Amino acid sequence: MQYVKKYITVGAYHTPEGKTIPKFLIIDDEHKIVIDSLITSCRAASTKVGGSGIRYTVKIRGFEKYIYEDEGKWFIEEKIQN
């Protein structure tokens, strides 16, 4: 299975302590997806598409997903159909 790095728009807020909490993401400038909760965040590499930064493990519609923030740009690992 192949993956590509897909850049997305993320709406987040920042706490007074400096923590970033993503609240929703927008894919292809049209699909807004609400993030149910933030599970954890840590510095990590994307093993499927390359790159590194802060990896956020979030819950969306009951499923755990990763979103990445690298120098102010957000991306996901998107599966491509063969």
Biopython code that builds the backbone (N, CA, C, O; Angstrom):
import numpy as np
from Bio.PDB.StructureBuilder import StructureBuilder

atoms = [
    (1, "MET", "N", (0.841, -1.171, 0.000)),
    (1, "MET", "CA", (0.000, 0.000, 0.000)),
    (1, "MET", "C", (0.891, 1.240, 0.000)),
    (1, "MET", "O", (1.896, 1.291, 0.708)),
    (2, "GLN", "N", (0.515, 2.231, -0.795)),
    (2, "GLN", "CA", (1.301, 3.456, -0.894)),
    (2, "GLN", "C", (0.576, 4.615, -0.226)),
    (2, "GLN", "O", (-0.653, 4.663, -0.175)),
    (3, "TYR", "N", (1.368, 5.538, 0.278)),
    (3, "TYR", "CA", (0.843, 6.724, 0.947)),
    (3, "TYR", "C", (1.511, 7.963, 0.375)),
    (3, "TYR", "O", (2.636, 7.906, -0.122)),
    (4, "VAL", "N", (0.807, 9.077, 0.453)),
    (4, "VAL", "CA", (1.365, 10.370, 0.065)),
    (4, "VAL", "C", (1.140, 11.355, 1.212)),
    (4, "VAL", "O", (0.233, 11.194, 2.029)),
    (5, "LYS", "N", (1.989, 12.371, 1.245)),
    (5, "LYS", "CA", (1.837, 13.436, 2.230)),
    (5, "LYS", "C", (0.791, 14.404, 1.700)),
    (5, "LYS", "O", (0.986, 15.012, 0.647)),
    (6, "LYS", "N", (-0.309, 14.553, 2.414)),
    (6, "LYS", "CA", (-1.400, 15.434, 1.995)),
    (6, "LYS", "C", (-1.482, 16.586, 2.985)),
    (6, "LYS", "O", (-1.740, 16.388, 4.172)),
    (7, "TYR", "N", (-1.257, 17.803, 2.470)),
    (7, "TYR", "CA", (-1.336, 18.989, 3.317)),
    (7, "TYR", "C", (-2.791, 19.363, 3.541)),
    (7, "TYR", "O", (-3.612, 19.298, 2.626)),
    (8, "ILE", "N", (-3.098, 19.757, 4.774)),
    (8, "ILE", "CA", (-4.468, 20.056, 5.175)),
    (8, "ILE", "C", (-4.493, 21.358, 5.970)),
    (8, "ILE", "O", (-3.456, 21.863, 6.401)),
    (9, "THR", "N", (-5.690, 21.885, 6.151)),
    (9, "THR", "CA", (-5.909, 23.037, 7.023)),
    (9, "THR", "C", (-6.395, 22.514, 8.368)),
    (9, "THR", "O", (-7.271, 21.651, 8.428)),
    (10, "VAL", "N", (-5.826, 23.037, 9.437)),
    (10, "VAL", "CA", (-6.225, 22.618, 10.780)),
    (10, "VAL", "C", (-6.615, 23.848, 11.588)),
    (10, "VAL", "O", (-5.900, 24.849, 11.604)),
    (11, "GLY", "N", (-7.759, 23.758, 12.256)),
    (11, "GLY", "CA", (-8.176, 24.786, 13.204)),
    (11, "GLY", "C", (-7.800, 24.322, 14.598)),
    (11, "GLY", "O", (-8.195, 23.237, 15.026)),
    (12, "ALA", "N", (-7.038, 25.143, 15.306)),
    (12, "ALA", "CA", (-6.563, 24.747, 16.631)),
    (12, "ALA", "C", (-6.579, 25.949, 17.554)),
    (12, "ALA", "O", (-6.635, 27.093, 17.102)),
    (13, "TYR", "N", (-6.531, 25.686, 18.829)),
    (13, "TYR", "CA", (-6.333, 26.784, 19.764)),
    (13, "TYR", "C", (-5.097, 26.492, 20.591)),
    (13, "TYR", "O", (-4.654, 25.348, 20.698)),
    (14, "HIS", "N", (-4.551, 27.545, 21.172)),
    (14, "HIS", "CA", (-3.310, 27.454, 21.928)),
    (14, "HIS", "C", (-3.582, 27.863, 23.371)),
    (14, "HIS", "O", (-4.177, 28.909, 23.627)),
    (15, "THR", "N", (-3.148, 27.042, 24.297)),
    (15, "THR", "CA", (-3.356, 27.333, 25.712)),
    (15, "THR", "C", (-2.326, 28.357, 26.185)),
    (15, "THR", "O", (-1.306, 28.554, 25.524)),
    (16, "PRO", "N", (-2.576, 29.005, 27.307)),
    (16, "PRO", "CA", (-1.587, 29.936, 27.856)),
    (16, "PRO", "C", (-0.239, 29.262, 28.154)),
    (16, "PRO", "O", (0.796, 29.927, 28.199)),
    (17, "GLU", "N", (-0.260, 27.951, 28.356)),
    (17, "GLU", "CA", (0.978, 27.212, 28.614)),
    (17, "GLU", "C", (1.735, 26.881, 27.335)),
    (17, "GLU", "O", (2.840, 26.342, 27.395)),
    (18, "GLY", "N", (1.155, 27.195, 26.176)),
    (18, "GLY", "CA", (1.825, 26.949, 24.903)),
    (18, "GLY", "C", (1.452, 25.648, 24.219)),
    (18, "GLY", "O", (2.054, 25.296, 23.204)),
    (19, "LYS", "N", (0.488, 24.935, 24.738)),
    (19, "LYS", "CA", (0.059, 23.672, 24.133)),
    (19, "LYS", "C", (-0.906, 23.952, 22.982)),
    (19, "LYS", "O", (-1.795, 24.795, 23.103)),
    (20, "THR", "N", (-0.730, 23.246, 21.870)),
    (20, "THR", "CA", (-1.624, 23.354, 20.720)),
    (20, "THR", "C", (-2.639, 22.226, 20.779)),
    (20, "THR", "O", (-2.277, 21.064, 20.965)),
    (21, "ILE", "N", (-3.919, 22.573, 20.619)),
    (21, "ILE", "CA", (-4.988, 21.576, 20.653)),
    (21, "ILE", "C", (-5.793, 21.689, 19.362)),
    (21, "ILE", "O", (-6.596, 22.611, 19.216)),
    (22, "PRO", "N", (-5.585, 20.754, 18.413)),
    (22, "PRO", "CA", (-6.349, 20.795, 17.165)),
    (22, "PRO", "C", (-7.818, 20.468, 17.412)),
    (22, "PRO", "O", (-8.133, 19.553, 18.173)),
    (23, "LYS", "N", (-8.725, 21.221, 16.766)),
    (23, "LYS", "CA", (-10.164, 21.045, 16.967)),
    (23, "LYS", "C", (-10.892, 20.543, 15.719)),
    (23, "LYS", "O", (-11.898, 19.843, 15.832)),
    (24, "PHE", "N", (-10.394, 20.893, 14.533)),
    (24, "PHE", "CA", (-10.996, 20.399, 13.295)),
    (24, "PHE", "C", (-9.951, 20.431, 12.198)),
    (24, "PHE", "O", (-8.933, 21.115, 12.308)),
    (25, "LEU", "N", (-10.217, 19.681, 11.134)),
    (25, "LEU", "CA", (-9.353, 19.734, 9.959)),
    (25, "LEU", "C", (-10.213, 19.868, 8.718)),
    (25, "LEU", "O", (-11.373, 19.458, 8.691)),
    (26, "ILE", "N", (-9.614, 20.453, 7.693)),
    (26, "ILE", "CA", (-10.302, 20.644, 6.417)),
    (26, "ILE", "C", (-9.444, 20.005, 5.337)),
    (26, "ILE", "O", (-8.266, 20.327, 5.186)),
    (27, "ILE", "N", (-10.058, 19.091, 4.588)),
    (27, "ILE", "CA", (-9.369, 18.380, 3.515)),
    (27, "ILE", "C", (-9.899, 18.886, 2.184)),
    (27, "ILE", "O", (-11.110, 19.007, 1.998)),
    (28, "ASP", "N", (-8.998, 19.181, 1.263)),
    (28, "ASP", "CA", (-9.347, 19.657, -0.086)),
    (28, "ASP", "C", (-10.218, 20.910, -0.049)),
    (28, "ASP", "O", (-11.059, 21.106, -0.927)),
    (29, "ASP", "N", (-10.024, 21.752, 0.953)),
    (29, "ASP", "CA", (-10.743, 23.026, 1.087)),
    (29, "ASP", "C", (-12.259, 22.873, 1.116)),
    (29, "ASP", "O", (-12.974, 23.842, 0.863)),
    (30, "GLU", "N", (-12.766, 21.676, 1.418)),
    (30, "GLU", "CA", (-14.223, 21.525, 1.432)),
    (30, "GLU", "C", (-14.753, 20.577, 2.495)),
    (30, "GLU", "O", (-15.884, 20.753, 2.950)),
    (31, "HIS", "N", (-13.996, 19.598, 2.900)),
    (31, "HIS", "CA", (-14.488, 18.611, 3.866)),
    (31, "HIS", "C", (-13.991, 18.965, 5.264)),
    (31, "HIS", "O", (-12.828, 18.726, 5.590)),
    (32, "LYS", "N", (-14.867, 19.532, 6.088)),
    (32, "LYS", "CA", (-14.513, 19.876, 7.467)),
    (32, "LYS", "C", (-14.831, 18.685, 8.359)),
    (32, "LYS", "O", (-15.948, 18.168, 8.355)),
    (33, "ILE", "N", (-13.836, 18.261, 9.119)),
    (33, "ILE", "CA", (-13.976, 17.113, 10.001)),
    (33, "ILE", "C", (-13.656, 17.563, 11.421)),
    (33, "ILE", "O", (-12.574, 18.088, 11.686)),
    (34, "VAL", "N", (-14.592, 17.357, 12.321)),
    (34, "VAL", "CA", (-14.408, 17.746, 13.717)),
    (34, "VAL", "C", (-13.559, 16.695, 14.429)),
    (34, "VAL", "O", (-13.789, 15.495, 14.285)),
    (35, "ILE", "N", (-12.591, 17.154, 15.185)),
    (35, "ILE", "CA", (-11.760, 16.274, 16.004)),
    (35, "ILE", "C", (-12.452, 16.127, 17.354)),
    (35, "ILE", "O", (-12.698, 17.114, 18.047)),
    (36, "ASP", "N", (-12.764, 14.887, 17.720)),
    (36, "ASP", "CA", (-13.470, 14.635, 18.975)),
    (36, "ASP", "C", (-12.591, 14.928, 20.186)),
    (36, "ASP", "O", (-13.041, 15.542, 21.153)),
    (37, "SER", "N", (-11.331, 14.483, 20.128)),
    (37, "SER", "CA", (-10.436, 14.725, 21.256)),
    (37, "SER", "C", (-8.985, 14.551, 20.834)),
    (37, "SER", "O", (-8.672, 13.862, 19.863)),
    (38, "LEU", "N", (-8.117, 15.192, 21.589)),
    (38, "LEU", "CA", (-6.675, 15.018, 21.442)),
    (38, "LEU", "C", (-6.253, 13.956, 22.441)),
    (38, "LEU", "O", (-6.510, 14.083, 23.638)),
    (39, "ILE", "N", (-5.607, 12.912, 21.951)),
    (39, "ILE", "CA", (-5.160, 11.835, 22.831)),
    (39, "ILE", "C", (-3.758, 12.134, 23.355)),
    (39, "ILE", "O", (-3.511, 12.075, 24.560)),
    (40, "THR", "N", (-2.841, 12.457, 22.440)),
    (40, "THR", "CA", (-1.473, 12.767, 22.833)),
    (40, "THR", "C", (-0.773, 13.522, 21.712)),
    (40, "THR", "O", (-1.244, 13.545, 20.575)),
    (41, "SER", "N", (0.340, 14.131, 22.042)),
    (41, "SER", "CA", (1.190, 14.758, 21.032)),
    (41, "SER", "C", (2.640, 14.544, 21.433)),
    (41, "SER", "O", (2.983, 14.558, 22.615)),
    (42, "CYS", "N", (3.493, 14.342, 20.419)),
    (42, "CYS", "CA", (4.916, 14.132, 20.679)),
    (42, "CYS", "C", (5.695, 14.409, 19.397)),
    (42, "CYS", "O", (5.132, 14.396, 18.302)),
    (43, "ARG", "N", (6.983, 14.659, 19.542)),
    (43, "ARG", "CA", (7.842, 14.828, 18.373)),
    (43, "ARG", "C", (8.057, 13.444, 17.772)),
    (43, "ARG", "O", (8.446, 12.508, 18.471)),
    (44, "ALA", "N", (7.800, 13.322, 16.460)),
    (44, "ALA", "CA", (7.911, 12.015, 15.813)),
    (44, "ALA", "C", (8.065, 12.188, 14.310)),
    (44, "ALA", "O", (7.757, 13.240, 13.750)),
    (45, "ALA", "N", (8.546, 11.138, 13.675)),
    (45, "ALA", "CA", (8.681, 11.110, 12.222)),
    (45, "ALA", "C", (7.498, 10.371, 11.609)),
    (45, "ALA", "O", (6.915, 9.475, 12.219)),
    (46, "SER", "N", (7.163, 10.769, 10.393)),
    (46, "SER", "CA", (6.161, 10.036, 9.620)),
    (46, "SER", "C", (6.887, 8.915, 8.894)),
    (46, "SER", "O", (7.687, 9.178, 7.996)),
    (47, "THR", "N", (6.624, 7.690, 9.264)),
    (47, "THR", "CA", (7.330, 6.562, 8.662)),
    (47, "THR", "C", (6.787, 6.196, 7.287)),
    (47, "THR", "O", (7.467, 5.515, 6.519)),
    (48, "LYS", "N", (5.573, 6.635, 6.962)),
    (48, "LYS", "CA", (4.958, 6.261, 5.688)),
    (48, "LYS", "C", (5.266, 7.234, 4.560)),
    (48, "LYS", "O", (5.358, 6.826, 3.402)),
    (49, "VAL", "N", (5.427, 8.526, 4.882)),
    (49, "VAL", "CA", (5.617, 9.522, 3.812)),
    (49, "VAL", "C", (6.839, 10.402, 4.024)),
    (49, "VAL", "O", (7.115, 11.275, 3.200)),
    (50, "GLY", "N", (7.565, 10.197, 5.094)),
    (50, "GLY", "CA", (8.735, 11.019, 5.381)),
    (50, "GLY", "C", (8.353, 12.324, 6.049)),
    (50, "GLY", "O", (7.186, 12.713, 6.073)),
    (51, "GLY", "N", (9.338, 12.978, 6.579)),
    (51, "GLY", "CA", (9.106, 14.223, 7.291)),
    (51, "GLY", "C", (8.973, 13.962, 8.777)),
    (51, "GLY", "O", (8.779, 12.828, 9.216)),
    (52, "SER", "N", (9.081, 15.027, 9.535)),
    (52, "SER", "CA", (8.945, 14.899, 10.980)),
    (52, "SER", "C", (8.359, 16.180, 11.537)),
    (52, "SER", "O", (8.147, 17.148, 10.807)),
    (53, "GLY", "N", (8.105, 16.181, 12.802)),
    (53, "GLY", "CA", (7.510, 17.332, 13.460)),
    (53, "GLY", "C", (6.767, 16.864, 14.682)),
    (53, "GLY", "O", (7.187, 15.917, 15.348)),
    (54, "ILE", "N", (5.668, 17.519, 14.982)),
    (54, "ILE", "CA", (4.836, 17.113, 16.106)),
    (54, "ILE", "C", (3.718, 16.223, 15.568)),
    (54, "ILE", "O", (2.948, 16.626, 14.696)),
    (55, "ARG", "N", (3.645, 15.013, 16.102)),
    (55, "ARG", "CA", (2.574, 14.093, 15.712)),
    (55, "ARG", "C", (1.478, 14.170, 16.768)),
    (55, "ARG", "O", (1.723, 13.966, 17.957)),
    (56, "TYR", "N", (0.273, 14.468, 16.313)),
    (56, "TYR", "CA", (-0.892, 14.532, 17.188)),
    (56, "TYR", "C", (-1.723, 13.277, 16.956)),
    (56, "TYR", "O", (-2.130, 12.998, 15.828)),
    (57, "THR", "N", (-1.971, 12.534, 18.004)),
    (57, "THR", "CA", (-2.890, 11.403, 17.933)),
    (57, "THR", "C", (-4.240, 11.938, 18.375)),
    (57, "THR", "O", (-4.408, 12.388, 19.508)),
    (58, "VAL", "N", (-5.202, 11.880, 17.460)),
    (58, "VAL", "CA", (-6.520, 12.448, 17.726)),
    (58, "VAL", "C", (-7.591, 11.378, 17.534)),
    (58, "VAL", "O", (-7.360, 10.358, 16.884)),
    (59, "LYS", "N", (-8.751, 11.625, 18.101)),
    (59, "LYS", "CA", (-9.891, 10.729, 17.903)),
    (59, "LYS", "C", (-10.890, 11.447, 17.013)),
    (59, "LYS", "O", (-11.342, 12.550, 17.321)),
    (60, "ILE", "N", (-11.230, 10.797, 15.891)),
    (60, "ILE", "CA", (-12.200, 11.320, 14.934)),
    (60, "ILE", "C", (-13.226, 10.225, 14.677)),
    (60, "ILE", "O", (-12.883, 9.146, 14.194)),
    (61, "ARG", "N", (-14.481, 10.505, 15.001)),
    (61, "ARG", "CA", (-15.577, 9.542, 14.797)),
    (61, "ARG", "C", (-15.261, 8.171, 15.395)),
    (61, "ARG", "O", (-15.598, 7.139, 14.815)),
    (62, "GLY", "N", (-14.613, 8.171, 16.554)),
    (62, "GLY", "CA", (-14.314, 6.931, 17.252)),
    (62, "GLY", "C", (-13.022, 6.245, 16.848)),
    (62, "GLY", "O", (-12.669, 5.224, 17.438)),
    (63, "PHE", "N", (-12.301, 6.772, 15.859)),
    (63, "PHE", "CA", (-11.063, 6.161, 15.388)),
    (63, "PHE", "C", (-9.865, 7.036, 15.743)),
    (63, "PHE", "O", (-9.942, 8.263, 15.687)),
    (64, "GLU", "N", (-8.753, 6.390, 16.109)),
    (64, "GLU", "CA", (-7.517, 7.120, 16.351)),
    (64, "GLU", "C", (-6.827, 7.389, 15.026)),
    (64, "GLU", "O", (-6.663, 6.484, 14.207)),
    (65, "LYS", "N", (-6.423, 8.639, 14.818)),
    (65, "LYS", "CA", (-5.743, 9.056, 13.592)),
    (65, "LYS", "C", (-4.538, 9.909, 13.965)),
    (65, "LYS", "O", (-4.501, 10.510, 15.039)),
    (66, "TYR", "N", (-3.547, 9.957, 13.065)),
    (66, "TYR", "CA", (-2.393, 10.831, 13.242)),
    (66, "TYR", "C", (-2.533, 12.034, 12.326)),
    (66, "TYR", "O", (-2.910, 11.899, 11.162)),
    (67, "ILE", "N", (-2.228, 13.211, 12.856)),
    (67, "ILE", "CA", (-2.010, 14.391, 12.033)),
    (67, "ILE", "C", (-0.672, 14.974, 12.473)),
    (67, "ILE", "O", (-0.293, 14.877, 13.640)),
    (68, "TYR", "N", (0.030, 15.572, 11.536)),
    (68, "TYR", "CA", (1.376, 16.067, 11.796)),
    (68, "TYR", "C", (1.440, 17.567, 11.561)),
    (68, "TYR", "O", (0.793, 18.096, 10.657)),
    (69, "GLU", "N", (2.237, 18.248, 12.392)),
    (69, "GLU", "CA", (2.504, 19.674, 12.211)),
    (69, "GLU", "C", (4.009, 19.834, 12.097)),
    (69, "GLU", "O", (4.756, 19.459, 13.001)),
    (70, "ASP", "N", (4.450, 20.398, 10.969)),
    (70, "ASP", "CA", (5.872, 20.576, 10.700)),
    (70, "ASP", "C", (6.116, 22.016, 10.268)),
    (70, "ASP", "O", (5.775, 22.399, 9.149)),
    (71, "GLU", "N", (6.702, 22.807, 11.149)),
    (71, "GLU", "CA", (7.021, 24.210, 10.874)),
    (71, "GLU", "C", (5.798, 24.988, 10.399)),
    (71, "GLU", "O", (5.871, 25.749, 9.434)),
    (72, "GLY", "N", (4.685, 24.793, 11.082)),
    (72, "GLY", "CA", (3.467, 25.542, 10.779)),
    (72, "GLY", "C", (2.602, 24.966, 9.675)),
    (72, "GLY", "O", (1.526, 25.495, 9.398)),
    (73, "LYS", "N", (3.053, 23.882, 9.033)),
    (73, "LYS", "CA", (2.250, 23.226, 7.999)),
    (73, "LYS", "C", (1.767, 21.889, 8.545)),
    (73, "LYS", "O", (2.513, 21.163, 9.203)),
    (74, "TRP", "N", (0.502, 21.576, 8.259)),
    (74, "TRP", "CA", (-0.124, 20.355, 8.758)),
    (74, "TRP", "C", (-0.293, 19.358, 7.620)),
    (74, "TRP", "O", (-0.587, 19.745, 6.489)),
    (75, "PHE", "N", (-0.104, 18.055, 7.921)),
    (75, "PHE", "CA", (-0.331, 17.032, 6.901)),
    (75, "PHE", "C", (-0.814, 15.738, 7.527)),
    (75, "PHE", "O", (-0.684, 15.505, 8.729)),
    (76, "ILE", "N", (-1.381, 14.900, 6.656)),
    (76, "ILE", "CA", (-1.784, 13.544, 7.017)),
    (76, "ILE", "C", (-1.105, 12.578, 6.057)),
    (76, "ILE", "O", (-0.596, 12.985, 5.012)),
    (77, "GLU", "N", (-1.099, 11.305, 6.411)),
    (77, "GLU", "CA", (-0.615, 10.247, 5.528)),
    (77, "GLU", "C", (-1.838, 9.689, 4.809)),
    (77, "GLU", "O", (-2.660, 9.001, 5.414)),
    (78, "GLU", "N", (-1.957, 9.987, 3.520)),
    (78, "GLU", "CA", (-3.142, 9.571, 2.768)),
    (78, "GLU", "C", (-2.827, 8.352, 1.910)),
    (78, "GLU", "O", (-1.841, 8.334, 1.172)),
    (79, "LYS", "N", (-3.683, 7.330, 2.019)),
    (79, "LYS", "CA", (-3.554, 6.138, 1.172)),
    (79, "LYS", "C", (-3.926, 6.493, -0.255)),
    (79, "LYS", "O", (-4.881, 7.233, -0.492)),
    (80, "ILE", "N", (-3.166, 5.960, -1.206)),
    (80, "ILE", "CA", (-3.546, 6.140, -2.608)),
    (80, "ILE", "C", (-3.914, 4.779, -3.185)),
    (80, "ILE", "O", (-3.317, 3.755, -2.853)),
    (81, "GLN", "N", (-4.903, 4.801, -4.049)),
    (81, "GLN", "CA", (-5.377, 3.568, -4.679)),
    (81, "GLN", "C", (-4.459, 3.204, -5.833)),
    (81, "GLN", "O", (-4.050, 4.068, -6.609)),
    (82, "ASN", "N", (-4.143, 1.941, -5.940)),
    (82, "ASN", "CA", (-3.311, 1.456, -7.055)),
    (82, "ASN", "C", (-4.175, 0.953, -8.175)),
    (82, "ASN", "O", (-3.659, 0.506, -9.199)),
]
sb = StructureBuilder()
sb.init_structure("model")
sb.init_model(0)
sb.init_chain("A")
sb.init_seg("    ")
for serial, (resi, resn, name, xyz) in enumerate(atoms, 1):
    if name == "N":
        sb.init_residue(resn, " ", resi, " ")
    sb.init_atom(name, np.array(xyz, "f"), 0.0, 1.0, " ", f" {name:<3s}", serial, name[0])
structure = sb.get_structure()
